[in-house]
Amino acid sequence: MLIGIDGCGGAGKSTLAQAFKEVNSEKVSVIHMDDFYKPSKLRGSIETNDIGGNWDCERVREQVLLPLSKNQNTQYQRYDWHEDVMAEWHDVLSGGVLVIEGCYSLVEELESYYDFKIWIDSPRDLRLARGIERDGEQKRHLWEKIWMPDEELYIETQKTKDKVDLIIDGAGKQSNIKKLEINVLKINTPFL
């Protein structure tokens, strides 16, 4: 089963994915979209209005989603954020549950591969605070001037929230996604 978890930066995607893995670490695998960020030499040629253009969605499809959709084992190569290079390869076995989490994991070119799609919704100010806490104050300008506006364009243009099976609250006011206590905001799938 392929599960996609999307939402804006700092919404709680990684936290939810990790909670799924902790339920059964032998049968649940997690892949992070951040592992598919493009090295800077490839990012330089990206148009600023490309939705998720800094992420290598073709590599996600070719190295992970397409083989797994055919029940084939596969491998993907991780991007190293600190060195700005492609790093080690990771094996991905077919079978079980695979969660791909991260911004742009449910872009139009990838969404059809997932069996179940989740959007995590959190207020902008909370996401910014979480991002600054994680990345440091020196990254605030990237959050406010680049990443958050790009994510807002993604939501507006591709209407991702309308296409997911489940929208949950990532703010933690009524739930604790670390413990898989989920406050459902909207169900878009009739079989749930």
DODRENVO-334995 format. One line per 2 residues: their letters; for each residue x, y, z of N, C-alpha, C. Coordinates in steps of 0.1 Angstrom, whole numbers, plus 5000, padded with zeros to 4 digits. Example, Ala and Ser with C-alpha at 12.3 -4.5 7.8 and 13.67 -1.06 7.14 Angstrom:
# residues 2
as	5132/4943/5078/5123/4955/5078/5132/4967/5078 | 5128/4978/5071/5137/4989/5071/5129/5000/5079
This chain:
# residues 192
ml	5008/4988/5000/5000/5000/5000/5009/5012/5000 | 5006/5022/4991/5014/5034/4990/5005/5045/4996
ig	5011/5052/5006/5004/5063/5013/5012/5076/5010 | 5006/5086/5006/5012/5099/5004/5007/5109/5015
id	5017/5115/5022/5013/5125/5032/5019/5139/5028 | 5011/5148/5025/5015/5161/5020/5010/5172/5030
gc	5015/5184/5028/5011/5195/5036/5022/5205/5035 | 5020/5217/5040/5030/5227/5039/5041/5224/5049
gg	5053/5231/5047/5064/5229/5056/5060/5232/5071 | 5064/5223/5080/5061/5225/5094/5047/5220/5098
ag	5040/5214/5089/5026/5210/5092/5025/5198/5101 | 5035/5189/5101/5035/5177/5109/5035/5164/5101
ks	5040/5165/5088/5040/5153/5079/5050/5143/5084 | 5062/5147/5087/5072/5137/5092/5068/5131/5105
tl	5062/5138/5114/5057/5133/5127/5047/5122/5124 | 5037/5125/5116/5027/5114/5113/5033/5102/5106
aq	5042/5104/5097/5048/5093/5090/5056/5084/5100 | 5063/5091/5109/5071/5083/5119/5062/5076/5128
af	5050/5081/5132/5040/5074/5140/5035/5062/5133 | 5033/5063/5120/5029/5051/5113/5039/5040/5113
ke	5052/5044/5112/5063/5035/5112/5064/5028/5126 | 5062/5035/5136/5063/5030/5150/5052/5020/5153
vn	5041/5020/5145/5031/5010/5147/5036/4996/5143 | 5044/4995/5132/5050/4982/5128/5062/4985/5119
se	5073/4986/5125/5085/4990/5118/5090/4980/5108 | 5085/4968/5109/5088/4957/5099/5080/4958/5087
kv	5068/4963/5088/5059/4964/5076/5057/4978/5070 | 5061/4988/5078/5059/5002/5073/5073/5008/5071
sv	5074/5014/5059/5087/5021/5055/5083/5035/5052 | 5092/5044/5054/5090/5059/5052/5101/5064/5043
ih	5096/5071/5033/5106/5078/5024/5102/5093/5025 | 5112/5102/5026/5110/5116/5027/5113/5123/5013
md	5103/5131/5010/5105/5139/4997/5118/5147/4997 | 5122/5151/5009/5135/5159/5010/5147/5151/5005
df	5146/5138/5004/5156/5130/4998/5157/5132/4983 | 5146/5138/4978/5146/5140/4963/5147/5154/4959
yk	5153/5162/4968/5156/5176/4964/5167/5176/4954 | 5167/5185/4945/5177/5186/4934/5189/5192/4938
ps	5201/5187/4934/5213/5194/4937/5213/5208/4931 | 5220/5218/4937/5220/5232/4932/5223/5233/4917
kl	5231/5225/4912/5235/5226/4897/5222/5224/4889 | 5213/5216/4894/5201/5213/4886/5190/5223/4890
rg	5190/5228/4902/5180/5238/4906/5181/5251/4899 | 5193/5255/4895/5195/5268/4888/5188/5269/4876
si	5184/5258/4869/5177/5259/4856/5162/5259/4858 | 5157/5258/4870/5143/5257/4873/5136/5271/4872
et	5125/5271/4865/5117/5284/4865/5111/5286/4878 | 5110/5298/4883/5105/5301/4896/5090/5297/4898
nd	5082/5296/4887/5068/5293/4889/5065/5278/4887 | 5075/5270/4886/5073/5255/4885/5069/5250/4899
ig	5057/5243/4899/5053/5238/4912/5062/5227/4916 | 5068/5228/4928/5077/5218/4933/5089/5216/4924
gn	5093/5226/4917/5104/5225/4907/5117/5221/4913 | 5119/5224/4925/5132/5220/4932/5133/5206/4936
wd	5122/5199/4935/5121/5184/4939/5121/5176/4926 | 5128/5165/4926/5130/5157/4914/5118/5147/4914
ce	5106/5151/4910/5095/5143/4910/5096/5131/4900 | 5103/5134/4889/5106/5123/4879/5113/5111/4886
rv	5123/5115/4894/5131/5105/4901/5123/5097/4911 | 5114/5104/4918/5104/5098/4927/5096/5087/4920
re	5091/5091/4908/5083/5082/4900/5091/5070/4895 | 5102/5073/4889/5110/5063/4883/5117/5053/4893
qv	5122/5059/4904/5130/5051/4913/5121/5044/4924 | 5109/5050/4926/5101/5045/4937/5087/5040/4933
ll	5079/5050/4929/5065/5047/4927/5062/5038/4915 | 5068/5039/4904/5066/5031/4893/5070/5016/4896
pl	5082/5013/4901/5085/4999/4904/5076/4993/4914 | 5073/5001/4925/5064/4996/4935/5050/4993/4931
sk	5045/5002/4921/5032/4999/4916/5031/4986/4908 | 5043/4981/4904/5043/4968/4897/5048/4957/4906
nq	5048/4960/4920/5052/4950/4930/5067/4946/4928 | 5075/4955/4924/5089/4952/4922/5097/4959/4933
nt	5108/4952/4938/5117/4959/4947/5124/4970/4939 | 5129/4980/4947/5136/4991/4940/5146/4997/4949
qy	5153/5007/4943/5163/5015/4951/5161/5030/4947 | 5164/5039/4956/5165/5053/4953/5177/5059/4959
qr	5182/5070/4953/5194/5077/4958/5190/5089/4965 | 5195/5091/4977/5192/5102/4986/5200/5114/4983
yd	5194/5126/4984/5201/5139/4982/5206/5142/4996 | 5219/5147/4997/5225/5151/5009/5224/5166/5010
wh	5216/5171/5019/5214/5186/5020/5227/5193/5024 | 5235/5187/5033/5247/5194/5038/5258/5195/5027
ed	5259/5185/5019/5270/5184/5009/5265/5189/4995 | 5252/5190/4994/5246/5194/4981/5250/5184/4970
vm	5250/5171/4973/5253/5161/4963/5243/5149/4965 | 5243/5141/4954/5235/5128/4956/5244/5119/4964
ae	5238/5112/4973/5245/5104/4983/5242/5089/4981 | 5241/5082/4992/5239/5067/4992/5226/5063/4986
wh	5225/5050/4982/5213/5044/4977/5206/5036/4988 | 5193/5036/4988/5184/5029/4998/5176/5019/4991
dv	5175/5007/4996/5167/4996/4991/5152/4998/4996 | 5143/4996/4987/5129/4996/4990/5122/4983/4986
ls	5117/4976/4995/5111/4963/4992/5096/4965/4989 | 5091/4958/4979/5077/4958/4977/5069/4950/4988
gg	5057/4953/4989/5049/4946/5000/5049/4955/5012 | 5040/4953/5021/5039/4962/5033/5033/4975/5029
vl	5036/4985/5038/5031/4998/5036/5043/5008/5034 | 5042/5016/5024/5052/5026/5021/5046/5040/5022
vi	5051/5048/5031/5046/5062/5033/5057/5071/5026 | 5052/5079/5017/5061/5090/5012/5055/5103/5018
eg	5064/5110/5025/5059/5122/5032/5067/5134/5027 | 5061/5145/5026/5068/5157/5023/5060/5167/5014
cy	5065/5179/5014/5059/5189/5005/5060/5184/4991 | 5050/5185/4983/5050/5181/4969/5049/5166/4966
sl	5047/5158/4977/5046/5144/4974/5033/5140/4967 | 5024/5149/4967/5011/5146/4960/5009/5155/4948
ve	5020/5160/4941/5018/5168/4929/5011/5160/4919 | 5005/5167/4909/4996/5161/4899/5003/5149/4892
el	5016/5150/4889/5023/5140/4882/5025/5127/4890 | 5024/5128/4904/5026/5116/4912/5013/5111/4919
es	5003/5119/4920/4992/5115/4928/4985/5102/4925 | 4985/5099/4912/4977/5087/4908/4984/5074/4913
yy	4996/5074/4917/5003/5062/4922/4999/5058/4936 | 4993/5067/4944/4990/5064/4958/4977/5057/4960
df	4977/5048/4969/4964/5041/4973/4956/5050/4983 | 4963/5058/4991/4957/5067/5001/4965/5079/5002
ki	4957/5091/5002/4964/5104/5003/4959/5112/5015 | 4969/5118/5022/4966/5125/5034/4972/5139/5033
wi	4964/5149/5037/4969/5163/5038/4969/5167/5052 | 4980/5172/5057/4980/5177/5071/4979/5192/5070
ds	4969/5198/5077/4966/5212/5077/4970/5218/5091 | 4979/5228/5090/4983/5236/5102/4983/5251/5099
pr	4980/5259/5108/4981/5274/5106/4994/5278/5102 | 4995/5289/5093/5007/5294/5088/5017/5298/5099
dl	5012/5305/5109/5021/5310/5120/5027/5299/5128 | 5020/5288/5130/5025/5276/5137/5036/5269/5128
rl	5033/5268/5115/5043/5262/5106/5056/5270/5106 | 5055/5283/5105/5066/5292/5105/5074/5290/5118
ar	5067/5290/5129/5074/5288/5142/5081/5274/5143 | 5075/5264/5138/5081/5251/5138/5093/5251/5128
gi	5092/5257/5117/5103/5258/5107/5115/5265/5113 | 5113/5276/5120/5124/5284/5126/5130/5276/5137
er	5122/5269/5145/5127/5261/5156/5136/5250/5150 | 5132/5244/5139/5140/5233/5133/5152/5238/5125
dg	5150/5248/5117/5161/5253/5108/5169/5264/5113 | 5164/5271/5123/5172/5283/5128/5167/5296/5123
eq	5169/5307/5130/5164/5320/5126/5170/5325/5113 | 5183/5320/5110/5189/5324/5098/5182/5319/5085
kr	5173/5310/5087/5165/5305/5075/5151/5312/5074 | 5148/5321/5083/5135/5327/5083/5131/5333/5069
hl	5141/5340/5063/5138/5347/5050/5135/5336/5039 | 5141/5324/5040/5137/5314/5030/5123/5309/5033
we	5119/5308/5045/5105/5304/5049/5095/5314/5044 | 5098/5327/5047/5088/5337/5044/5088/5342/5030
ki	5099/5342/5023/5100/5347/5010/5100/5337/4999 | 5103/5324/5002/5104/5314/4991/5095/5302/4994
wm	5098/5295/5004/5091/5282/5007/5076/5284/5009 | 5072/5292/5018/5058/5294/5021/5050/5299/5009
pd	5055/5310/5002/5048/5314/4990/5047/5303/4979 | 5057/5295/4977/5057/5284/4968/5047/5274/4971
ee	5046/5271/4984/5036/5261/4989/5022/5266/4987 | 5020/5279/4990/5007/5285/4988/5002/5285/4973
ly	5012/5287/4964/5009/5286/4950/5005/5272/4946 | 5013/5262/4952/5010/5248/4949/4995/5244/4953
ie	4991/5249/4965/4978/5246/4970/4967/5252/4961 | 4970/5265/4958/4960/5272/4950/4959/5267/4936
tq	4970/5263/4930/4971/5259/4916/4966/5245/4914 | 4971/5236/4922/4968/5221/4920/4956/5216/4928
kt	4951/5224/4937/4939/5221/4946/4941/5207/4952 | 4953/5205/4957/4957/5192/4963/4947/5188/4975
kd	4944/5198/4983/4935/5195/4994/4922/5189/4990 | 4917/5192/4978/4904/5187/4973/4906/5173/4968
kv	4918/5168/4966/4920/5155/4959/4924/5144/4969 | 4927/5148/4982/4932/5138/4991/4920/5130/4997
dl	4923/5119/5003/4913/5111/5010/4909/5116/5024 | 4919/5122/5030/4917/5126/5044/4925/5139/5047
ii	4919/5148/5054/4926/5160/5058/4926/5160/5074 | 4938/5161/5080/4938/5161/5094/4945/5173/5100
dg	4942/5176/5112/4947/5187/5119/4961/5184/5124 | 4971/5192/5120/4985/5191/5124/4989/5200/5135
ag	4979/5208/5140/4982/5218/5150/4984/5212/5164 | 4978/5200/5166/4980/5194/5179/4971/5199/5190
kq	4961/5208/5187/4952/5213/5197/4942/5202/5202 | 4938/5194/5194/4928/5184/5198/4933/5170/5195
sn	4945/5169/5191/4951/5155/5188/4966/5155/5190 | 4971/5143/5190/4986/5142/5191/4990/5132/5180
ik	4994/5137/5169/4997/5128/5158/5009/5119/5161 | 5017/5123/5170/5028/5114/5174/5023/5100/5180
kl	5011/5101/5185/5005/5089/5191/4994/5084/5182 | 4993/5089/5170/4983/5085/5160/4969/5089/5165
ei	4968/5099/5174/4955/5105/5178/4953/5116/5168 | 4943/5114/5159/4941/5123/5148/4928/5130/5148
nv	4928/5143/5147/4916/5151/5146/4913/5153/5131 | 4903/5146/5126/4900/5146/5112/4892/5159/5109
lk	4897/5167/5099/4891/5179/5095/4881/5177/5084 | 4884/5167/5075/4876/5165/5063/4879/5151/5058
in	4869/5144/5054/4870/5131/5047/4865/5132/5033 | 4873/5130/5023/4869/5131/5009/4866/5117/5003
tp	4869/5107/5010/4867/5093/5005/4855/5087/5011 | 4845/5083/5003/4833/5077/5009/4834/5064/5016
fl	4845/5056/5014/4846/5043/5020/4851/5044/5034 | 4855/5056/5039/4860/5057/5053/4849/5058/5063
